[in-house]
Amino acid sequence: IMYLFSRHVTAEVKEMFTIDEKKGEIRLRGKLDYEEKGSYEITVEARDKGFPPLSGHCKVVLEVLDVND
């Protein structure tokens, strides 16, 4: 199974996060700031290697906490 961001994921999300194609782990590329954005919605696709390939989708909601307050 291969994991990837859905084609509907914004460029902003692709700049902030990466996804491991084999494990599906979503990792942060930089720092998040609660004052800039409090949450992110990331649509992930899981696709098999069959012919034709089958796929499933899920939405990952990431909430940013403000550690200063």
mmCIF file as Biopython writes it, N, C-alpha, C and O atoms, coordinates in Angstrom:
data_model
#
loop_
_atom_site.group_PDB
_atom_site.id
_atom_site.type_symbol
_atom_site.label_atom_id
_atom_site.label_alt_id
_atom_site.label_comp_id
_atom_site.label_asym_id
_atom_site.label_entity_id
_atom_site.label_seq_id
_atom_site.pdbx_PDB_ins_code
_atom_site.Cartn_x
_atom_site.Cartn_y
_atom_site.Cartn_z
_atom_site.occupancy
_atom_site.B_iso_or_equiv
_atom_site.auth_seq_id
_atom_site.auth_asym_id
_atom_site.pdbx_PDB_model_num
ATOM 1   N N  . ILE A ? 1  ? 0.850   -1.182 0.000   1.0 0.0 1  A 1 
ATOM 2   C CA . ILE A ? 1  ? 0.000   0.000  0.000   1.0 0.0 1  A 1 
ATOM 3   C C  . ILE A ? 1  ? 0.886   1.233  0.000   1.0 0.0 1  A 1 
ATOM 4   O O  . ILE A ? 1  ? 1.906   1.275  0.688   1.0 0.0 1  A 1 
ATOM 5   N N  . MET A ? 2  ? 0.495   2.230  -0.770  1.0 0.0 2  A 1 
ATOM 6   C CA . MET A ? 2  ? 1.223   3.492  -0.851  1.0 0.0 2  A 1 
ATOM 7   C C  . MET A ? 2  ? 0.320   4.597  -0.304  1.0 0.0 2  A 1 
ATOM 8   O O  . MET A ? 2  ? -0.856  4.687  -0.658  1.0 0.0 2  A 1 
ATOM 9   N N  . TYR A ? 3  ? 0.886   5.432  0.560   1.0 0.0 3  A 1 
ATOM 10  C CA . TYR A ? 3  ? 0.141   6.541  1.157   1.0 0.0 3  A 1 
ATOM 11  C C  . TYR A ? 3  ? 0.610   7.853  0.535   1.0 0.0 3  A 1 
ATOM 12  O O  . TYR A ? 3  ? 1.804   8.051  0.311   1.0 0.0 3  A 1 
ATOM 13  N N  . LEU A ? 4  ? -0.336  8.743  0.260   1.0 0.0 4  A 1 
ATOM 14  C CA . LEU A ? 4  ? -0.009  10.035 -0.311  1.0 0.0 4  A 1 
ATOM 15  C C  . LEU A ? 4  ? -1.073  11.045 0.051   1.0 0.0 4  A 1 
ATOM 16  O O  . LEU A ? 4  ? -2.196  10.693 0.410   1.0 0.0 4  A 1 
ATOM 17  N N  . PHE A ? 5  ? -0.694  12.320 -0.052  1.0 0.0 5  A 1 
ATOM 18  C CA . PHE A ? 5  ? -1.683  13.373 0.149   1.0 0.0 5  A 1 
ATOM 19  C C  . PHE A ? 5  ? -2.638  13.371 -1.034  1.0 0.0 5  A 1 
ATOM 20  O O  . PHE A ? 5  ? -2.223  13.153 -2.172  1.0 0.0 5  A 1 
ATOM 21  N N  . SER A ? 6  ? -3.904  13.611 -0.769  1.0 0.0 6  A 1 
ATOM 22  C CA . SER A ? 6  ? -4.899  13.716 -1.822  1.0 0.0 6  A 1 
ATOM 23  C C  . SER A ? 6  ? -4.571  14.896 -2.726  1.0 0.0 6  A 1 
ATOM 24  O O  . SER A ? 6  ? -3.895  15.836 -2.308  1.0 0.0 6  A 1 
ATOM 25  N N  . ARG A ? 7  ? -5.042  14.848 -3.940  1.0 0.0 7  A 1 
ATOM 26  C CA . ARG A ? 7  ? -4.803  15.964 -4.871  1.0 0.0 7  A 1 
ATOM 27  C C  . ARG A ? 7  ? -5.531  17.226 -4.428  1.0 0.0 7  A 1 
ATOM 28  O O  . ARG A ? 7  ? -5.256  18.309 -4.944  1.0 0.0 7  A 1 
ATOM 29  N N  . HIS A ? 8  ? -6.450  17.103 -3.486  1.0 0.0 8  A 1 
ATOM 30  C CA . HIS A ? 8  ? -7.203  18.250 -2.979  1.0 0.0 8  A 1 
ATOM 31  C C  . HIS A ? 8  ? -6.482  18.970 -1.838  1.0 0.0 8  A 1 
ATOM 32  O O  . HIS A ? 8  ? -6.945  20.013 -1.376  1.0 0.0 8  A 1 
ATOM 33  N N  . VAL A ? 9  ? -5.359  18.423 -1.382  1.0 0.0 9  A 1 
ATOM 34  C CA . VAL A ? 9  ? -4.591  19.040 -0.296  1.0 0.0 9  A 1 
ATOM 35  C C  . VAL A ? 9  ? -3.945  20.321 -0.823  1.0 0.0 9  A 1 
ATOM 36  O O  . VAL A ? 9  ? -3.405  20.349 -1.930  1.0 0.0 9  A 1 
ATOM 37  N N  . THR A ? 10 ? -4.008  21.371 -0.021  1.0 0.0 10 A 1 
ATOM 38  C CA . THR A ? 10 ? -3.477  22.661 -0.449  1.0 0.0 10 A 1 
ATOM 39  C C  . THR A ? 10 ? -1.950  22.665 -0.487  1.0 0.0 10 A 1 
ATOM 40  O O  . THR A ? 10 ? -1.295  21.834 0.142   1.0 0.0 10 A 1 
ATOM 41  N N  . ALA A ? 11 ? -1.406  23.607 -1.230  1.0 0.0 11 A 1 
ATOM 42  C CA . ALA A ? 11 ? 0.046   23.771 -1.313  1.0 0.0 11 A 1 
ATOM 43  C C  . ALA A ? 11 ? 0.619   24.113 0.060   1.0 0.0 11 A 1 
ATOM 44  O O  . ALA A ? 11 ? 1.737   23.714 0.386   1.0 0.0 11 A 1 
ATOM 45  N N  . GLU A ? 12 ? -0.147  24.851 0.864   1.0 0.0 12 A 1 
ATOM 46  C CA . GLU A ? 12 ? 0.290   25.213 2.215   1.0 0.0 12 A 1 
ATOM 47  C C  . GLU A ? 12 ? 0.550   23.961 3.052   1.0 0.0 12 A 1 
ATOM 48  O O  . GLU A ? 12 ? 1.563   23.871 3.746   1.0 0.0 12 A 1 
ATOM 49  N N  . VAL A ? 13 ? -0.360  23.005 2.986   1.0 0.0 13 A 1 
ATOM 50  C CA . VAL A ? 13 ? -0.207  21.759 3.748   1.0 0.0 13 A 1 
ATOM 51  C C  . VAL A ? 13 ? 1.000   20.977 3.237   1.0 0.0 13 A 1 
ATOM 52  O O  . VAL A ? 13 ? 1.759   20.425 4.033   1.0 0.0 13 A 1 
ATOM 53  N N  . LYS A ? 14 ? 1.183   20.923 1.929   1.0 0.0 14 A 1 
ATOM 54  C CA . LYS A ? 14 ? 2.319   20.200 1.354   1.0 0.0 14 A 1 
ATOM 55  C C  . LYS A ? 14 ? 3.647   20.839 1.732   1.0 0.0 14 A 1 
ATOM 56  O O  . LYS A ? 14 ? 4.664   20.150 1.808   1.0 0.0 14 A 1 
ATOM 57  N N  . GLU A ? 15 ? 3.651   22.147 1.968   1.0 0.0 15 A 1 
ATOM 58  C CA . GLU A ? 15 ? 4.865   22.833 2.408   1.0 0.0 15 A 1 
ATOM 59  C C  . GLU A ? 15 ? 5.145   22.579 3.889   1.0 0.0 15 A 1 
ATOM 60  O O  . GLU A ? 15 ? 6.305   22.537 4.298   1.0 0.0 15 A 1 
ATOM 61  N N  . MET A ? 16 ? 4.088   22.409 4.703   1.0 0.0 16 A 1 
ATOM 62  C CA . MET A ? 16 ? 4.236   22.249 6.148   1.0 0.0 16 A 1 
ATOM 63  C C  . MET A ? 16 ? 4.481   20.797 6.578   1.0 0.0 16 A 1 
ATOM 64  O O  . MET A ? 16 ? 5.126   20.552 7.597   1.0 0.0 16 A 1 
ATOM 65  N N  . PHE A ? 17 ? 3.964   19.834 5.799   1.0 0.0 17 A 1 
ATOM 66  C CA . PHE A ? 17 ? 3.994   18.433 6.215   1.0 0.0 17 A 1 
ATOM 67  C C  . PHE A ? 17 ? 4.505   17.537 5.088   1.0 0.0 17 A 1 
ATOM 68  O O  . PHE A ? 17 ? 4.414   17.878 3.909   1.0 0.0 17 A 1 
ATOM 69  N N  . THR A ? 18 ? 5.046   16.377 5.484   1.0 0.0 18 A 1 
ATOM 70  C CA . THR A ? 18 ? 5.400   15.328 4.531   1.0 0.0 18 A 1 
ATOM 71  C C  . THR A ? 18 ? 4.687   14.053 4.964   1.0 0.0 18 A 1 
ATOM 72  O O  . THR A ? 18 ? 4.253   13.926 6.110   1.0 0.0 18 A 1 
ATOM 73  N N  . ILE A ? 19 ? 4.573   13.114 4.033   1.0 0.0 19 A 1 
ATOM 74  C CA . ILE A ? 19 ? 3.972   11.823 4.360   1.0 0.0 19 A 1 
ATOM 75  C C  . ILE A ? 19 ? 4.903   10.718 3.877   1.0 0.0 19 A 1 
ATOM 76  O O  . ILE A ? 19 ? 5.410   10.764 2.757   1.0 0.0 19 A 1 
ATOM 77  N N  . ASP A ? 20 ? 5.121   9.727  4.732   1.0 0.0 20 A 1 
ATOM 78  C CA . ASP A ? 20 ? 5.932   8.570  4.370   1.0 0.0 20 A 1 
ATOM 79  C C  . ASP A ? 20 ? 5.063   7.659  3.508   1.0 0.0 20 A 1 
ATOM 80  O O  . ASP A ? 20 ? 4.024   7.183  3.964   1.0 0.0 20 A 1 
ATOM 81  N N  . GLU A ? 21 ? 5.477   7.415  2.277   1.0 0.0 21 A 1 
ATOM 82  C CA . GLU A ? 21 ? 4.663   6.639  1.338   1.0 0.0 21 A 1 
ATOM 83  C C  . GLU A ? 21 ? 4.438   5.202  1.785   1.0 0.0 21 A 1 
ATOM 84  O O  . GLU A ? 21 ? 3.421   4.602  1.438   1.0 0.0 21 A 1 
ATOM 85  N N  . LYS A ? 22 ? 5.362   4.644  2.543   1.0 0.0 22 A 1 
ATOM 86  C CA . LYS A ? 22 ? 5.237   3.242  2.967   1.0 0.0 22 A 1 
ATOM 87  C C  . LYS A ? 22 ? 4.493   3.081  4.284   1.0 0.0 22 A 1 
ATOM 88  O O  . LYS A ? 22 ? 3.702   2.150  4.435   1.0 0.0 22 A 1 
ATOM 89  N N  . LYS A ? 23 ? 4.736   3.982  5.247   1.0 0.0 23 A 1 
ATOM 90  C CA . LYS A ? 23 ? 4.141   3.859  6.584   1.0 0.0 23 A 1 
ATOM 91  C C  . LYS A ? 23 ? 2.899   4.718  6.773   1.0 0.0 23 A 1 
ATOM 92  O O  . LYS A ? 23 ? 2.048   4.401  7.604   1.0 0.0 23 A 1 
ATOM 93  N N  . GLY A ? 24 ? 2.786   5.808  6.006   1.0 0.0 24 A 1 
ATOM 94  C CA . GLY A ? 24 ? 1.655   6.716  6.167   1.0 0.0 24 A 1 
ATOM 95  C C  . GLY A ? 24 ? 1.865   7.741  7.270   1.0 0.0 24 A 1 
ATOM 96  O O  . GLY A ? 24 ? 0.945   8.488  7.600   1.0 0.0 24 A 1 
ATOM 97  N N  . GLU A ? 25 ? 3.074   7.787  7.850   1.0 0.0 25 A 1 
ATOM 98  C CA . GLU A ? 25 ? 3.356   8.764  8.908   1.0 0.0 25 A 1 
ATOM 99  C C  . GLU A ? 25 ? 3.394   10.173 8.328   1.0 0.0 25 A 1 
ATOM 100 O O  . GLU A ? 25 ? 4.047   10.423 7.315   1.0 0.0 25 A 1 
ATOM 101 N N  . ILE A ? 26 ? 2.690   11.080 8.980   1.0 0.0 26 A 1 
ATOM 102 C CA . ILE A ? 26 ? 2.712   12.482 8.588   1.0 0.0 26 A 1 
ATOM 103 C C  . ILE A ? 26 ? 3.660   13.200 9.528   1.0 0.0 26 A 1 
ATOM 104 O O  . ILE A ? 26 ? 3.527   13.123 10.750  1.0 0.0 26 A 1 
ATOM 105 N N  . ARG A ? 27 ? 4.625   13.903 8.936   1.0 0.0 27 A 1 
ATOM 106 C CA . ARG A ? 27 ? 5.637   14.602 9.739   1.0 0.0 27 A 1 
ATOM 107 C C  . ARG A ? 27 ? 5.645   16.078 9.407   1.0 0.0 27 A 1 
ATOM 108 O O  . ARG A ? 27 ? 5.286   16.505 8.310   1.0 0.0 27 A 1 
ATOM 109 N N  . LEU A ? 28 ? 6.069   16.838 10.397  1.0 0.0 28 A 1 
ATOM 110 C CA . LEU A ? 28 ? 6.141   18.290 10.284  1.0 0.0 28 A 1 
ATOM 111 C C  . LEU A ? 28 ? 7.482   18.690 9.680   1.0 0.0 28 A 1 
ATOM 112 O O  . LEU A ? 28 ? 8.523   18.163 10.071  1.0 0.0 28 A 1 
ATOM 113 N N  . ARG A ? 29 ? 7.458   19.626 8.723   1.0 0.0 29 A 1 
ATOM 114 C CA . ARG A ? 29 ? 8.697   20.120 8.111   1.0 0.0 29 A 1 
ATOM 115 C C  . ARG A ? 29 ? 9.289   21.299 8.863   1.0 0.0 29 A 1 
ATOM 116 O O  . ARG A ? 29 ? 10.508  21.463 8.901   1.0 0.0 29 A 1 
ATOM 117 N N  . GLY A ? 30 ? 8.436   22.122 9.463   1.0 0.0 30 A 1 
ATOM 118 C CA . GLY A ? 30 ? 8.899   23.325 10.144  1.0 0.0 30 A 1 
ATOM 119 C C  . GLY A ? 30 ? 8.163   23.514 11.449  1.0 0.0 30 A 1 
ATOM 120 O O  . GLY A ? 30 ? 7.763   22.545 12.093  1.0 0.0 30 A 1 
ATOM 121 N N  . LYS A ? 31 ? 7.986   24.757 11.836  1.0 0.0 31 A 1 
ATOM 122 C CA . LYS A ? 31 ? 7.296   25.073 13.091  1.0 0.0 31 A 1 
ATOM 123 C C  . LYS A ? 31 ? 5.874   25.518 12.796  1.0 0.0 31 A 1 
ATOM 124 O O  . LYS A ? 31 ? 5.601   26.134 11.766  1.0 0.0 31 A 1 
ATOM 125 N N  . LEU A ? 32 ? 4.972   25.196 13.718  1.0 0.0 32 A 1 
ATOM 126 C CA . LEU A ? 32 ? 3.584   25.635 13.626  1.0 0.0 32 A 1 
ATOM 127 C C  . LEU A ? 32 ? 3.368   26.799 14.579  1.0 0.0 32 A 1 
ATOM 128 O O  . LEU A ? 32 ? 4.007   26.878 15.628  1.0 0.0 32 A 1 
ATOM 129 N N  . ASP A ? 33 ? 2.479   27.691 14.217  1.0 0.0 33 A 1 
ATOM 130 C CA . ASP A ? 33 ? 2.162   28.841 15.051  1.0 0.0 33 A 1 
ATOM 131 C C  . ASP A ? 33 ? 0.649   28.913 15.211  1.0 0.0 33 A 1 
ATOM 132 O O  . ASP A ? 33 ? -0.081  29.095 14.237  1.0 0.0 33 A 1 
ATOM 133 N N  . TYR A ? 34 ? 0.191   28.769 16.443  1.0 0.0 34 A 1 
ATOM 134 C CA . TYR A ? 34 ? -1.242  28.804 16.744  1.0 0.0 34 A 1 
ATOM 135 C C  . TYR A ? 34 ? -1.881  30.100 16.280  1.0 0.0 34 A 1 
ATOM 136 O O  . TYR A ? 34 ? -3.022  30.096 15.819  1.0 0.0 34 A 1 
ATOM 137 N N  . GLU A ? 35 ? -1.159  31.213 16.396  1.0 0.0 35 A 1 
ATOM 138 C CA . GLU A ? 35 ? -1.716  32.508 16.005  1.0 0.0 35 A 1 
ATOM 139 C C  . GLU A ? 35 ? -1.929  32.604 14.494  1.0 0.0 35 A 1 
ATOM 140 O O  . GLU A ? 35 ? -2.804  33.341 14.039  1.0 0.0 35 A 1 
ATOM 141 N N  . GLU A ? 36 ? -1.142  31.872 13.721  1.0 0.0 36 A 1 
ATOM 142 C CA . GLU A ? 36 ? -1.311  31.878 12.265  1.0 0.0 36 A 1 
ATOM 143 C C  . GLU A ? 36 ? -2.456  30.968 11.827  1.0 0.0 36 A 1 
ATOM 144 O O  . GLU A ? 36 ? -3.285  31.349 11.000  1.0 0.0 36 A 1 
ATOM 145 N N  . LYS A ? 37 ? -2.490  29.761 12.392  1.0 0.0 37 A 1 
ATOM 146 C CA . LYS A ? 37 ? -3.533  28.805 12.015  1.0 0.0 37 A 1 
ATOM 147 C C  . LYS A ? 37 ? -3.718  27.811 13.147  1.0 0.0 37 A 1 
ATOM 148 O O  . LYS A ? 37 ? -2.748  27.222 13.625  1.0 0.0 37 A 1 
ATOM 149 N N  . GLY A ? 38 ? -4.951  27.624 13.574  1.0 0.0 38 A 1 
ATOM 150 C CA . GLY A ? 38 ? -5.250  26.772 14.721  1.0 0.0 38 A 1 
ATOM 151 C C  . GLY A ? 38 ? -5.453  25.307 14.397  1.0 0.0 38 A 1 
ATOM 152 O O  . GLY A ? 38 ? -5.372  24.461 15.288  1.0 0.0 38 A 1 
ATOM 153 N N  . SER A ? 39 ? -5.721  24.985 13.112  1.0 0.0 39 A 1 
ATOM 154 C CA . SER A ? 39 ? -5.914  23.585 12.745  1.0 0.0 39 A 1 
ATOM 155 C C  . SER A ? 39 ? -5.665  23.382 11.248  1.0 0.0 39 A 1 
ATOM 156 O O  . SER A ? 39 ? -5.712  24.320 10.452  1.0 0.0 39 A 1 
ATOM 157 N N  . TYR A ? 40 ? -5.402  22.140 10.901  1.0 0.0 40 A 1 
ATOM 158 C CA . TYR A ? 40 ? -5.183  21.751 9.511   1.0 0.0 40 A 1 
ATOM 159 C C  . TYR A ? 40 ? -6.018  20.518 9.219   1.0 0.0 40 A 1 
ATOM 160 O O  . TYR A ? 40 ? -6.131  19.630 10.065  1.0 0.0 40 A 1 
ATOM 161 N N  . GLU A ? 41 ? -6.605  20.453 8.031   1.0 0.0 41 A 1 
ATOM 162 C CA . GLU A ? 41 ? -7.303  19.258 7.559   1.0 0.0 41 A 1 
ATOM 163 C C  . GLU A ? 41 ? -6.495  18.684 6.411   1.0 0.0 41 A 1 
ATOM 164 O O  . GLU A ? 41 ? -6.248  19.361 5.413   1.0 0.0 41 A 1 
ATOM 165 N N  . ILE A ? 42 ? -6.087  17.433 6.557   1.0 0.0 42 A 1 
ATOM 166 C CA . ILE A ? 42 ? -5.234  16.784 5.571   1.0 0.0 42 A 1 
ATOM 167 C C  . ILE A ? 42 ? -5.947  15.533 5.074   1.0 0.0 42 A 1 
ATOM 168 O O  . ILE A ? 42 ? -6.217  14.623 5.857   1.0 0.0 42 A 1 
ATOM 169 N N  . THR A ? 43 ? -6.252  15.480 3.789   1.0 0.0 43 A 1 
ATOM 170 C CA . THR A ? 43 ? -6.877  14.302 3.210   1.0 0.0 43 A 1 
ATOM 171 C C  . THR A ? 43 ? -5.780  13.382 2.692   1.0 0.0 43 A 1 
ATOM 172 O O  . THR A ? 43 ? -4.947  13.782 1.878   1.0 0.0 43 A 1 
ATOM 173 N N  . VAL A ? 44 ? -5.791  12.138 3.178   1.0 0.0 44 A 1 
ATOM 174 C CA . VAL A ? 44 ? -4.780  11.150 2.828   1.0 0.0 44 A 1 
ATOM 175 C C  . VAL A ? 44 ? -5.423  10.053 1.990   1.0 0.0 44 A 1 
ATOM 176 O O  . VAL A ? 44 ? -6.551  9.634  2.250   1.0 0.0 44 A 1 
ATOM 177 N N  . GLU A ? 45 ? -4.693  9.599  0.989   1.0 0.0 45 A 1 
ATOM 178 C CA . GLU A ? 45 ? -5.148  8.508  0.132   1.0 0.0 45 A 1 
ATOM 179 C C  . GLU A ? 45 ? -4.239  7.303  0.356   1.0 0.0 45 A 1 
ATOM 180 O O  . GLU A ? 45 ? -3.017  7.447  0.406   1.0 0.0 45 A 1 
ATOM 181 N N  . ALA A ? 46 ? -4.827  6.124  0.490   1.0 0.0 46 A 1 
ATOM 182 C CA . ALA A ? 46 ? -4.084  4.867  0.558   1.0 0.0 46 A 1 
ATOM 183 C C  . ALA A ? 46 ? -4.429  4.088  -0.707  1.0 0.0 46 A 1 
ATOM 184 O O  . ALA A ? 46 ? -5.597  3.812  -0.981  1.0 0.0 46 A 1 
ATOM 185 N N  . ARG A ? 47 ? -3.393  3.736  -1.474  1.0 0.0 47 A 1 
ATOM 186 C CA . ARG A ? 47 ? -3.614  3.093  -2.770  1.0 0.0 47 A 1 
ATOM 187 C C  . ARG A ? 47 ? -2.819  1.788  -2.829  1.0 0.0 47 A 1 
ATOM 188 O O  . ARG A ? 47 ? -1.646  1.746  -2.459  1.0 0.0 47 A 1 
ATOM 189 N N  . ASP A ? 48 ? -3.481  0.715  -3.304  1.0 0.0 48 A 1 
ATOM 190 C CA . ASP A ? 48 ? -2.757  -0.544 -3.454  1.0 0.0 48 A 1 
ATOM 191 C C  . ASP A ? 48 ? -2.062  -0.584 -4.822  1.0 0.0 48 A 1 
ATOM 192 O O  . ASP A ? 48 ? -2.192  0.338  -5.628  1.0 0.0 48 A 1 
ATOM 193 N N  . LYS A ? 49 ? -1.331  -1.659 -5.060  1.0 0.0 49 A 1 
ATOM 194 C CA . LYS A ? 49 ? -0.561  -1.754 -6.301  1.0 0.0 49 A 1 
ATOM 195 C C  . LYS A ? 49 ? -1.185  -2.750 -7.277  1.0 0.0 49 A 1 
ATOM 196 O O  . LYS A ? 49 ? -0.501  -3.319 -8.128  1.0 0.0 49 A 1 
ATOM 197 N N  . GLY A ? 50 ? -2.480  -2.945 -7.141  1.0 0.0 50 A 1 
ATOM 198 C CA . GLY A ? 50 ? -3.174  -3.859 -8.038  1.0 0.0 50 A 1 
ATOM 199 C C  . GLY A ? 50 ? -3.441  -3.228 -9.398  1.0 0.0 50 A 1 
ATOM 200 O O  . GLY A ? 50 ? -3.107  -2.068 -9.640  1.0 0.0 50 A 1 
ATOM 201 N N  . PHE A ? 51 ? -4.048  -4.015 -10.279 1.0 0.0 51 A 1 
ATOM 202 C CA . PHE A ? 51 ? -4.413  -3.500 -11.596 1.0 0.0 51 A 1 
ATOM 203 C C  . PHE A ? 51 ? -5.869  -3.802 -11.837 1.0 0.0 51 A 1 
ATOM 204 O O  . PHE A ? 51 ? -6.216  -4.968 -12.025 1.0 0.0 51 A 1 
ATOM 205 N N  . PRO A ? 52 ? -6.727  -2.826 -11.841 1.0 0.0 52 A 1 
ATOM 206 C CA . PRO A ? 52 ? -6.470  -1.411 -11.559 1.0 0.0 52 A 1 
ATOM 207 C C  . PRO A ? 52 ? -6.273  -1.189 -10.057 1.0 0.0 52 A 1 
ATOM 208 O O  . PRO A ? 52 ? -6.786  -1.958 -9.244  1.0 0.0 52 A 1 
ATOM 209 N N  . PRO A ? 53 ? -5.539  -0.149 -9.688  1.0 0.0 53 A 1 
ATOM 210 C CA . PRO A ? 53 ? -5.306  0.113  -8.258  1.0 0.0 53 A 1 
ATOM 211 C C  . PRO A ? 53 ? -6.592  0.549  -7.555  1.0 0.0 53 A 1 
ATOM 212 O O  . PRO A ? 53 ? -7.390  1.308  -8.105  1.0 0.0 53 A 1 
ATOM 213 N N  . LEU A ? 54 ? -6.776  0.058  -6.336  1.0 0.0 54 A 1 
ATOM 214 C CA . LEU A ? 54 ? -7.906  0.466  -5.507  1.0 0.0 54 A 1 
ATOM 215 C C  . LEU A ? 54 ? -7.385  1.457  -4.473  1.0 0.0 54 A 1 
ATOM 216 O O  . LEU A ? 54 ? -6.229  1.384  -4.056  1.0 0.0 54 A 1 
ATOM 217 N N  . SER A ? 55 ? -8.242  2.376  -4.066  1.0 0.0 55 A 1 
ATOM 218 C CA . SER A ? 55 ? -7.793  3.377  -3.100  1.0 0.0 55 A 1 
ATOM 219 C C  . SER A ? 55 ? -8.887  3.696  -2.096  1.0 0.0 55 A 1 
ATOM 220 O O  . SER A ? 55 ? -10.073 3.482  -2.346  1.0 0.0 55 A 1 
ATOM 221 N N  . GLY A ? 56 ? -8.457  4.209  -0.964  1.0 0.0 56 A 1 
ATOM 222 C CA . GLY A ? 56 ? -9.354  4.681  0.080   1.0 0.0 56 A 1 
ATOM 223 C C  . GLY A ? 56 ? -8.847  6.016  0.575   1.0 0.0 56 A 1 
ATOM 224 O O  . GLY A ? 56 ? -7.665  6.332  0.432   1.0 0.0 56 A 1 
ATOM 225 N N  . HIS A ? 57 ? -9.745  6.807  1.161   1.0 0.0 57 A 1 
ATOM 226 C CA . HIS A ? 57 ? -9.381  8.147  1.628   1.0 0.0 57 A 1 
ATOM 227 C C  . HIS A ? 57 ? -9.790  8.327  3.074   1.0 0.0 57 A 1 
ATOM 228 O O  . HIS A ? 57 ? -10.746 7.708  3.542   1.0 0.0 57 A 1 
ATOM 229 N N  . CYS A ? 58 ? -9.063  9.177  3.779   1.0 0.0 58 A 1 
ATOM 230 C CA . CYS A ? 58 ? -9.461  9.573  5.120   1.0 0.0 58 A 1 
ATOM 231 C C  . CYS A ? 58 ? -9.014  11.010 5.355   1.0 0.0 58 A 1 
ATOM 232 O O  . CYS A ? 58 ? -8.107  11.505 4.686   1.0 0.0 58 A 1 
ATOM 233 N N  . LYS A ? 59 ? -9.647  11.664 6.297   1.0 0.0 59 A 1 
ATOM 234 C CA . LYS A ? 59 ? -9.300  13.038 6.647   1.0 0.0 59 A 1 
ATOM 235 C C  . LYS A ? 59 ? -8.616  13.034 8.000   1.0 0.0 59 A 1 
ATOM 236 O O  . LYS A ? 59 ? -9.137  12.482 8.969   1.0 0.0 59 A 1 
ATOM 237 N N  . VAL A ? 60 ? -7.443  13.655 8.060   1.0 0.0 60 A 1 
ATOM 238 C CA . VAL A ? 60 ? -6.693  13.805 9.311   1.0 0.0 60 A 1 
ATOM 239 C C  . VAL A ? 60 ? -6.850  15.256 9.750   1.0 0.0 60 A 1 
ATOM 240 O O  . VAL A ? 60 ? -6.522  16.172 8.996   1.0 0.0 60 A 1 
ATOM 241 N N  . VAL A ? 61 ? -7.347  15.468 10.957  1.0 0.0 61 A 1 
ATOM 242 C CA . VAL A ? 61 ? -7.503  16.815 11.485  1.0 0.0 61 A 1 
ATOM 243 C C  . VAL A ? 61 ? -6.425  17.027 12.550  1.0 0.0 61 A 1 
ATOM 244 O O  . VAL A ? 61 ? -6.347  16.294 13.536  1.0 0.0 61 A 1 
ATOM 245 N N  . LEU A ? 62 ? -5.604  18.042 12.325  1.0 0.0 62 A 1 
ATOM 246 C CA . LEU A ? 62 ? -4.521  18.359 13.233  1.0 0.0 62 A 1 
ATOM 247 C C  . LEU A ? 62 ? -4.841  19.661 13.923  1.0 0.0 62 A 1 
ATOM 248 O O  . LEU A ? 62 ? -4.980  20.691 13.262  1.0 0.0 62 A 1 
ATOM 249 N N  . GLU A ? 63 ? -4.962  19.642 15.255  1.0 0.0 63 A 1 
ATOM 250 C CA . GLU A ? 63 ? -5.243  20.856 16.033  1.0 0.0 63 A 1 
ATOM 251 C C  . GLU A ? 63 ? -3.957  21.336 16.678  1.0 0.0 63 A 1 
ATOM 252 O O  . GLU A ? 63 ? -3.246  20.567 17.324  1.0 0.0 63 A 1 
ATOM 253 N N  . VAL A ? 64 ? -3.667  22.617 16.498  1.0 0.0 64 A 1 
ATOM 254 C CA . VAL A ? 64 ? -2.453  23.228 17.041  1.0 0.0 64 A 1 
ATOM 255 C C  . VAL A ? 64 ? -2.791  23.813 18.405  1.0 0.0 64 A 1 
ATOM 256 O O  . VAL A ? 64 ? -3.756  24.567 18.531  1.0 0.0 64 A 1 
ATOM 257 N N  . LEU A ? 65 ? -2.012  23.477 19.423  1.0 0.0 65 A 1 
ATOM 258 C CA . LEU A ? 65 ? -2.223  24.015 20.760  1.0 0.0 65 A 1 
ATOM 259 C C  . LEU A ? 65 ? -1.325  25.209 20.995  1.0 0.0 65 A 1 
ATOM 260 O O  . LEU A ? 65 ? -0.191  25.240 20.519  1.0 0.0 65 A 1 
ATOM 261 N N  . ASP A ? 66 ? -1.820  26.185 21.720  1.0 0.0 66 A 1 
ATOM 262 C CA . ASP A ? 66 ? -1.046  27.378 22.049  1.0 0.0 66 A 1 
ATOM 263 C C  . ASP A ? 66 ? -0.374  27.143 23.397  1.0 0.0 66 A 1 
ATOM 264 O O  . ASP A ? 66 ? -1.021  27.226 24.441  1.0 0.0 66 A 1 
ATOM 265 N N  . VAL A ? 67 ? 0.912   26.854 23.374  1.0 0.0 67 A 1 
ATOM 266 C CA . VAL A ? 67 ? 1.627   26.524 24.615  1.0 0.0 67 A 1 
ATOM 267 C C  . VAL A ? 67 ? 1.954   27.777 25.435  1.0 0.0 67 A 1 
ATOM 268 O O  . VAL A ? 67 ? 2.347   27.655 26.595  1.0 0.0 67 A 1 
ATOM 269 N N  . ASN A ? 68 ? 1.805   28.963 24.871  1.0 0.0 68 A 1 
ATOM 270 C CA . ASN A ? 68 ? 2.101   30.194 25.599  1.0 0.0 68 A 1 
ATOM 271 C C  . ASN A ? 68 ? 0.989   30.600 26.546  1.0 0.0 68 A 1 
ATOM 272 O O  . ASN A ? 68 ? 1.240   31.361 27.481  1.0 0.0 68 A 1 
ATOM 273 N N  . ASP A ? 69 ? -0.225  30.125 26.342  1.0 0.0 69 A 1 
ATOM 274 C CA . ASP A ? 69 ? -1.370  30.538 27.166  1.0 0.0 69 A 1 
ATOM 275 C C  . ASP A ? 69 ? -1.672  29.547 28.261  1.0 0.0 69 A 1 
ATOM 276 O O  . ASP A ? 69 ? -2.604  29.751 29.038  1.0 0.0 69 A 1 
#
